[in-house]
Each structure stands twice: as structure tokens, then as C-alpha cells.
Amino acid sequence: MNNPAQPAFLMSGADYRESLRRHQPRVYVDGRRVESVADERAFQPGINAVALTYDFALQDRYAPLMTAVQHTSGRTVNRLSHLNTSSGDLLNKLEAVRLICQETGCAQRYLTHDALNAIAQVSARIDDARGTTEHTARFHHYLHRIQDQDLILGVAMTDAKGDRSRRPHEQSNPDSYVHVVERNARGIVISGTKAIVTGAPYMHELLVMPCRNMGREDADFAVCCAVPIDAAGLTIVARPAGRPGEKLEHGDALFSRKYGQSTAVCLFDRVLVPWDSVFFAGEWEHSGHLTYSYATHHRQTCIGARAGFGDLLIGAGALMCEANGFDPGAESHLREQMVELITITEGFYACGVAASVYGKADEHSQTFMPDPVFANIGKLLLATKIYDMHRIAHHVSGGLIVTLPGPDEDHNPETGARLGEVLRANPDIPYEQRIQTARFIEDLTAGYQGGWYSVISLHGGGSPAAMKQEIWRNYPVGSKVELVERLLERGIADDGSPAAAPHDPARAITKNRQPGKCCDTGCTQPGQPVMVDLPTPRTRPPA
């Protein structure tokens, strides 16, 4: 590794937009072919959100979070395409995602990070199983190109799946899963369907990954590779990002007109993937490991994303209380609701922090993996508490957020002035600011965007049932059982003291055991905090 760190090429948001013009993907939205993704109005909220991840990396005050040194090259790269090598990396990634999602709601690029870390792990695992270095070398070559060009990658993981009761090889239509249809000297040829691909139209490439554990009969469906967004045979059928197509409200754009997320169905029709972009093809026994690794990374990352969304609701809720003439600190019924919202947000975020602190190096790649128990608990909390977050925002705001006349009335000479007089509450807060905040909360919690956030929080990164399965699979219940058995003196230790009953490897409830953890080398110098505050941004008073 080079020392000191060498700078990589980091694009700005404007560079990113321009880079999209160099590609000609086959994309459809709203029943029509898109000529230029970069200029398509339906995708602008999503492109705006991604562009921010580029701009923030170039700002000095955010650079400690938004950039990192890649240990395999010595290059400074965007945090969201970096491989983690410590708990500190996991913490900084979590903070970076919260930062950008405070602004955008969902910045999407963090999926690139989660997929690259998972593929690094499975590549090393395959090499260890075979006694080779081929897969890791191929992946690192690909990784360094992506980092040096500062590209964003979409994750094409969730297949169409067809009949859910049947495995991939049992489907009547094999294209319900992406699979290898041909191997030749140049690479593999793949066909099939990926059904939920975040931000697909405005990605540079797609990472195709299996969405489940495959069996021997499913070997052709066990494929992980990278596909350029404009590869021949790839068709992207997308939905708009946010709400860009609705009538502008006198230039006063709501949140979802500025930021949003497109998703797409990606149809692969005999797409050729060169061997240097194939990370595995047919290694069915490793598909489950990749799926598990990606899910663990992504669930921890989702914690940071939804904490950023929670920050928006906390800020908007406080503004609405103030505009209504209340101080939440002096009104117990509002204070209780606001504190509940804060507790929910910081509660699941604390699980993300714990998943970072308790993270450890993957045994094959030595990259760092979040603790799966805390990652899944945090994601489970946000998945189920998102509805309470919306409810609290509604409680502190009042029914005005969904009963206001349309914004055109604010500019109607027959009604505007009178509405401004009678709908003002706090004499210190202009009517326009009260109504703007109300419409902001409506957009985030009670309109199309609010419904979208609810569903994506519930099912994004896997269903709650999948998280519960992982929590139970990884939680050291056996240690708790042995604790009680020791107190009940059901066994005798070598020194004659009371102990748990002798360990039985076949006993279901004691399979997972963890005696405890400690910071054995010291995480920081005495008196030095693990995390420090970013510089406070300077703000100008309103004109």
C-alpha cells in the first residue's frame, strides 16, 4: 500500500450528471422510451440525491466522513465505495449515510458500499476453499477501477422469483431468476429478471447477485457479476423518482420534488458478461454466504438511512409545534410525543453503533463485518417503528397537514390574503412558513412519499421475518441458558464450583454461545473519544 494516501479522482455532482450522458441505456418510464437519463424529468429527484453523495465528498468539513483510504491501493476514495477494515470504518459509514439521508431521505449510493464489501468477502471465501487467489485478484482489479473512476453501482439482487413455493430450477419460466445460459471463451451469457433495482436508470453499472441460498440443482442461477448499464440485451423498466411529474406549486417545491428514488425491473436477454467482470458463476455453495453478508451490511446501513429520515421528522415536528404557538418543552403532551420520536430514532441508531463497535474482521477477507445481531435488531426496529414515527409527526402537527386548501389558493387574489390572516397561529411565525412546514410533513408522512417510506422501511433489505431469523440464528441464547443452569447448580466445574450442565452440541437451545467481549487493546488513547464532532457550518441570517 502506498503511504501517504494518494488522492483518487472524485467527481462532483455536476460531473456525475455529465457522466450519465456518456451512456445510452435502454430505459422506459411511464410507458415511453427515455432518450437521455440525465435530462429525464422523471428521474431528477433520484439524480439529485445521488449527486449530493459526490458533492459532500468534496467539502472539507465532510471529508472525514465521506472519504476513506482504500487499504488495497492506498488511494483516497468515496466512503460509499470503500471496504471496511475496522469498527471505526463501520461507524464512519453509518454517520456518513445518516448525514446524506438527513438531506435526501434516501441517497441510494450506499448500496454500492454494501455490495462491494459482501463480494470482497465471498471472493476471499471461494479462494480459501480452492487454495487460490484468483477471485480476490479479479475483484480487486474491478474494485480499483470503480473507485478510481468514482462510479456508482446498482444492486440487482431481488429476482422476479415466479412461484415462491418452487426453487429457481423448478420454475416454469426460468427467466423469473437471472441465470447463466451460456459459457464461452469471452465470458458468460445471462438471461432473466431482477425485479427491484434501486436507482437503476441512473447507475453506471449493475452488480448482479443471487437473492437466496442455492442448491446444487440451482448452479446456473448462482451468478455474481458486473454489467454496464448500457450493455446490449439489458432493458430497464422504471418508475419515476419522487413526485417530479406533478404541477409545480409556484416554484415552492416540496421535498419529494427535489429528492426521491426510482426503482426498476431489469430484463436481461442474453447479456454477455466478460470473464473479468464475473465474480462467480456456478459456485452454488457460496451463494448463501454472499446473500447473508450483503444483508448484514445493508441492514446496518439502512439504520443510518432511516435515522436521517427520523432527523427530518424531528426537525419538522418541532417547527410545526412552534408554528402552532407551542413550545414542546413547556407542553407535556407535545414533549412526550417528541421524546418518543427521538427515542425511536436514536434507539435503532444505537443498534447501528453497537453493530459497528462489536463488528469484527471476516475470517476470509479480513474486511470488517457489522455484528449481525445488532444490525438485524436495529433494522427490525426501524421496519416496525416507521409507522409510529409517522403517527407522532401527525400527532404534533395536527390535522392541518392534510386539510389545507391547495397551494394555488395562497396566490389567489380572492382568497390568499384572508387565508394568511386566519390560518396564522404564532404571531412570530409567518403564515407562509407554517403552511410550508405543514405541507412538508404531509409530503413525508401522509402522501405518496410517506407511503413509499413505510413500505421501503418494512421490506427493504429483507422482511421482518428474515431479520428475526438472523437474530435467533446468531444470538447467544446458549450462554443465557448456561447462566441460569449455573445459578441452579446443575453442573460442577473443574474447580468444584457450581456450573451449568455439561455442554451438549446437539442441544438446540445451547448451540450459540458467547461468553462476553472486551476491548483488549484499547480503542483510543486515554481521554480521546472514539467519535468527534464535525465542524459547525456557518449560517447567514435571513435577509
N, C-alpha and C positions, 0 to 999 in steps of 0.2 A: 504494500500500500504506500502511495506517495505521502510525504509529510513535509510541509504542512498541506492542508486540504487544498485541492485545486478547484477553481470555480468551474461549474458546468454552464452550459447555455441555458438560461432561464427566460422563457417567454413572458411577455406582458399579456394582459387580456386582449389588447389590440392585435398582438402577434398571433395569439390563439385564434381569433376570429379570421385573420387572414390565412392562417394555415388550413382552415376548413375549406377555403376556396381552391386549394390545390388538389382536392379530392372530388370525385364525381360519383358518390354512392347512388344506388338505385333506391330512392326513398319515396314513400307515399304517405300523405296525411290528408284527412278529411276527403278521401275519395279522389285525390288528384296527385299527379307526379310532381315532386319538388325539383325545381331547376337548380336552385342554389341554397343549400342548407344554411350557410352563413347569413343569407339575406331573407330567409323564410320567417315571416312574422310569427307563425305558429310556434316556432322554436326559440324565439328571442328570450323569454324568461329563463329557459334552461341554459342557453348560451351565456346569459348574464351571470348566472350562478357559478358556472364553471370558470368564466373569465376572472371572477374575483379570486379564485384559488391561485391564479397566476399573478395578479396584481399584488396580493398580500405578500407573496414570497419575495417581492422586490422592495417592500417597505422595510426600512431599517428596524423599526420598532417591533415588527412581526417576524423578522428573520430568524430569531432563536427558536420560534415555534414552527415556522413554515418551511424551513430548510434544514438539512441534516447532511452529514458526511457519510457517503456510502463506503462501507468498510472494504468492499472488494475492489474498489477503484481509487479511493482517496478523493473522489470528486464531491463537491457540494451540489446537492440535488434537492428538488422539491420534496418536502416531507411526505407527500402523498404518493410518491413512487419509491420510497426508501424501505430497506429491510431493517427491521428492529434488531438491535444487538444488546439491549439492556432494558431494565424496568424503566429507566429514565426515558428511553425512546418511546415506550408504550404510553407513559404519562404525557410526553410532549405531543404525541399523535392525538391522544384524547383531547388535550387542550386545544390543539390546532383545529380539530373537527368542530369542537364547541364554538370556537371563535368564528369560523366561517359560516356555521349554521345559525349563529346569532343574527347574521346579516341576511342570509339567503333562505333560511328554513331547511334547505337540503341542498348541499353543494355537489353531491354525486361523485366527485372525483375520488373520494375516499375508498370507493370500491376498487379502484386501481391498486391502492396500497394493500388491501386485504387479500386480493387475488395473487399479487406478486409474492407476498410473504407465504401464502399457502403453497404456491407452486415451487418456491425455493425449498420448502420442507419436503414435498413429495419427490422432487428431483433427487435430493440427497438420500432419501429413503430407498429409492429404486437403485441408486448406485451402491449403497451399502449392501443391499440384498444381492447384488450381482458382482460386487467386488470391482466396480468400475468407477470412473469419474465422468463418463460421457454425458449423462443427463444434466449434471450440475454445470459442466462447462458450457453446454448448449444454452441452458437457461441464463447463465451469467452473461454470455455474449448478447443474448436478446435483451436482458435487463439493462445492460450498459447502453445499448442503442436507444432504448426507450428513455432512459434518464438523460442521456446526452442531447437528445432532441426535444426533451421536455414534453412528451406526448401523454395523452390521456387515453386510458383503455376502458372499454365497456366490458362487463362481465356477462357472458352468455352462458348461464348455468341452468336455469329452470327450463326443462323441456316441456313440450306440449303434453306429454305423458299418456294421452289416449285413455284407454280403460285403466283406471287406477288399480284395479284388482289384479292386473297382469304385469309381469315383469317386461322389460324392454323387448327381449327376444320373442315374447309371446304376443306382441301387438299385431292386430290385423293389418295396420298401416305402419310399417317400420319407420316412416318419416315422422312419427309422433315423438321420436327421440333422434337426436343427431347421432350419426354412426358412420363408420368407415365403409365405403362401398368399393374402394379400390386402393391398392398399393402399387407404386411403380418406382422407377429409378429417381424421379423428380420429387416424390413425396406421397402424401395420402390424398384421397378424394373423399369428401364428406358430403352427406345429404341429411336432411331432417329439419326439425323446427325447435327453436328456442323461443319460449312464449312470453317471458317477462324480462326484457333487457333495458335496464335503466339508462336513459340518455343516449340510446343507440345512434340516432341520426347525427349527433354532433360529437361522436368519438372519433379518434384516429384509427384505432384497431379494436377488434373484439377478442377477448380471451374466452375460448370455448372450453367449458369444464363440465364434467359429469355432475349430475344433481343428486346421485344416490350411490349406495354401495352396489357394485355389480357382481354377478356370479360368473362362473366360467362360461356359461352359455351366452352371457351378455358381452363377451370380449370385444365385439365390434363396436359396442356402444361406449366402451371405456376409452374415451379420447379426450386429450387436453392439448390445445394448440392455439396459435395466434393467427387471426385472419384480418387483413387490411379492410377498412370499412367499405372500400370500393372494389373489393375482389369480384371477379367475374362469377356469376351464379348466386350472389348474395342479394336478397331483396328484403328491405326493411319497411314494415307497415306500422306506422307510428300514430300516436295520439298527440295533440298539442301539449305544450308545457305551460302549466298555469292557466290563466284566462286571457290570453293575448287577443283573442278574436272579438271580445265584447266591445261595445261602444265606449270610447274614451269619455271619462267624466270630467270634461272641461280641463284636460291636462293633468288633473289631480289623480294620478294612477294609484290604485290600491296595490297591496303587497304582491298579489299573485299576477298582476300585470307586469311587474318588474322581475320577479323571481318565480321559478316553477321547475317542474321536472317532466320531461317526456319519457314515456316507456314505449316499447315496440315489440312486435313479433318479428323474429328474424328467420327468414326462409332460406335454407341452404340447398342449392340444387347443383350437385356435382361440383363443389368448390374445391379447387386444387390448393393444398397447403404444402409448401416446400418443407423438406425434412428439417431445415434449420429453425423452423417455427413449430415443430411438433415436439411436445414435451413428454407425452407418452401416447401410445396407440395400441390397445390390446392388453395392457397390463391391468387387467380387471381387479387383481388382488390389492391394488393400490388406490383404487377409485374411492373407497370409503374413507381412507386416510385423508385424501385431498378434500373431500366434502366436509369432513369433520374439522380439519384445520381452517378452511375458509370460513365455515360457520362460526367458529370460536373467535377468529379475528373480527369478523364482520359484526357479530353481536356486541362485542365490546365497543367497536367503532360507533354503532348505532346509538349507544348510550350517550356519547358525546354529541351526536347529531340532535337527539331529542332534548338533551339538556339545553342546547342552543335555542330550540323551539320554545322550551319552557321559559327561557330568559325573555323571549318576546312576549309571552303571555303575562309574565310577572310585571314587566315594564308597562305593558298596555293596560293591565288591570289597575295598577297604581295610578296611571294617568286618568283612567276613567273615573276612579273614586274621586280624585281631585277635581276633575271637571264637573262632577255631580255635586260638589260642595262639601265633600267629606275628607277628613284626614283618617286614613286607616288605622293609624296609631292611637287615635282617640275614640274610634268606634269599634267596640269589641266584636260585633257581628262581622264587620269587614276585615278586621285584623285576623280573626280566626280563619277566615277563608284564605286570605293572602298567605298566612303562615302555612296552611295546609298545602297550598300550591308550591311554596318554597320547599317544604318538607318532601313532597313527592319528587320534585326536580332534583334536589340535592341528594335525596335518598338513593335514587337509582344511579345518579352520577357517582356517589361514593362507592357503589359496587364497581364501577368502571375504574376508579382509582385503586381499589383493592385488587382488582384483576391485574392491574399494572404492577403493583408492589409485589404481589405474590406470583407474578409471571416468572417463567424460567426458560432456559435455553432448550430448544428442541434437540433431542438426542442425536439427530442425523445432521441437520444443517447448522446447528448452534445459533440460529436466529431465535429471537425471543417470542414466546407464545404467551398470550394472556392466560391467567388462571381460568379454567373452564367453568368452575362453579360460580365464581363471582361474575364472570361475563354473562352467563346464562341467567343468573338471578336478576342482574340489572336489566337485561333485555326483557325478561318476563315481567318485571315491574312496570317498565315503560309501556309495554304492549297492552297491559290491562289497565294502567292508570291514565292513559291518554284521554279516556272518556271522562275521568274525574277532573283532569286538567281543563277540558272544555267546559265542564259543568261549573267549575269555580269561576272561570272567566265570565260565564253568563251570570252567575250569582252576583258578582261585584259590579257588573256593568249595568244590569237592569234590562228590561225588555226593549229599550230604545234601539238596541243594536240590530233588531230585525223588524222594527215597526216604523222606522223613519221613512218619510217620503223620499222619492228618488232624488239624486243629486241635481238633476236638472231644475228642480224647484228652488234650489239655492240661488239660481241665476234667473229665475222668473221674476220680472218686474212686478207682477201681480201678487206674488206670494213670498218672495225671498226676504224682503225686509221684515215682514211680520213674523215669519218663522224665526229669523235671527233674534228677534226680541223675546218671543215667548218660550223658545227652547234653550235659551241660555240659563245656566244654573249658577255656577260660581262666578261672581262678578269680576273676578280676576282672570278668568279663562274665557277668551273669545268664543263665541258660538261656533265659528268655523273650526276651532281646534277640538271642541267637544265632539262635534259631528264627525270630524275626520277620525278621531280615535275610535268612535263607535263603529264606523264603517270598517276600520282596520280590524277590529275584533270580530266583526261579522265575517269578514273575509277569511280569517284564520280559523274560526271555530264553528260557524253556522252556515257557511255556504259550500260551494263545490270544494274549495281548497280545504275546509275543515273536515269534510267527509273523507277526502283523499288522505289527509294526515292520520285520521283514525285508522283507516284500513291498512295503510303502509306501515304504521307503527305496530299493528296487531300481527300482520303476516310477513312483513319484510324481514329477511334473514331467517325465515322459518316460523312455523306456527308455535303458539304457546305449548302445545303438546310435545313438540320436538325439544323445546328448552327444558321442560320438566323431565323428559327422558335423560337429557345430558346431565342435569343437576343430580338426579338419582344415581346415574351411572358413575359419576365422579366424586360424589360427596362421601367423606369417610364415615359412613354410618357405623362401620365395624369398630372404629375407635370409641364411639359413644357407647356402643354395646359393651365393649370391654371395660369401659369406665364404670358402668353400673355393675357389671359382674364382679369387678374388683371390690367395689364397695359392699357387695353382698357376699364376698369371700367365697366365691365359687371355685377358686383355684389357689395354688400355693406357688409363689415364686421360688427361684433357686436359693435365695437367702432366707426363706422361711416366712416372708411377709405375705399378706393377702394379695391375690392376683386374680385376674379374670380366668375363666375356664380355658384350658389349652386350645390354641387356635386350630380350627378345622377348615382347611382350604375349600372344602366342598359346602360349607355352611353359607347360605345365600346372604344373610344379613351381616356377615363379618368379612366379606371379600375385600371391601375397600377400607383401608386403614391408613391413618396419617397421625403420627404421634405428636406433631407440632412443628413449628418453624421458628427460626430466629435469624436475625441479621448478623451473621457470624463474622463478617469482615468489617462491618461499619459502613453505612451507606454514604455518609458525608463526614467532613471534618467536624470536630466539636464546635457547637454554636452555629453551624451552617445549615440553613434549611434545605430541604430537598427541592422545593419549588420556590421561585422568587417572582415578584410582581413585574409585569411588563411596564414600560414607561407609560405614564398617564398622557393621553393625547391632549394637545392644546385645542381649545374650542374658542371660537369667536362669539361675542354676544350678538344676539339678533339685531338686525338693522332696525 
